């Protein structure tokens, strides 16, 4: 049986994106918070695409 959780809130995602842009590594954030490093990389990449960079 798979374990599911509610989606992360937009505010939480933005906080992770801001921390990466401030110089934190997704791997470090993954250890400190719940999402995986790959998930955080995906959020940052999508935010960069949305911003046009």
C-alpha positions as CSV (number, residue, x, y, z in Angstrom):
1,X,0.0,0.0,0.0
2,X,1.5,3.3,-1.0
3,X,1.8,6.2,1.4
4,X,0.3,9.4,0.2
5,X,0.3,12.9,1.6
6,X,-1.5,16.1,0.7
7,X,0.4,18.3,-1.9
8,X,2.8,20.8,-0.5
9,X,1.4,24.3,-0.2
10,X,2.4,27.0,-2.7
11,X,3.9,29.0,0.1
12,X,6.1,26.0,1.2
13,X,7.2,25.4,-2.4
14,X,8.1,29.1,-2.8
15,X,10.1,29.0,0.5
16,X,12.2,26.1,-0.9
17,X,12.7,27.9,-4.2
18,X,13.8,31.0,-2.3
19,X,16.2,29.0,-0.2
20,X,17.8,27.4,-3.3
21,X,18.1,30.8,-5.0
22,X,19.8,32.1,-1.8
23,X,22.5,29.4,-2.1
24,X,21.1,26.4,-0.2
25,X,21.6,23.0,-1.8
26,X,18.4,20.9,-2.5
27,X,20.2,17.9,-0.9
28,X,20.6,19.8,2.3
29,X,17.0,21.1,2.2
30,X,15.8,17.5,1.6
31,X,17.5,16.3,4.8
32,X,16.0,19.2,6.8
33,X,12.5,19.1,5.3
34,X,10.4,16.3,3.8
35,X,10.5,16.7,0.0
36,X,13.3,14.9,-1.9
37,X,16.1,16.8,-3.5
38,X,14.7,15.9,-7.0
39,X,11.3,17.4,-6.1
40,X,13.0,20.6,-5.0
41,X,15.1,20.7,-8.2
42,X,11.9,20.3,-10.2
43,X,10.2,23.2,-8.3
44,X,13.2,25.4,-8.9
45,X,13.4,24.5,-12.6
46,X,9.6,25.2,-13.1
47,X,9.9,28.5,-11.2
48,X,12.8,29.5,-13.5
49,X,10.8,28.5,-16.6
50,X,7.8,30.5,-15.3
51,X,10.0,33.5,-14.8
52,X,11.4,33.2,-18.3
53,X,15.0,32.4,-17.2
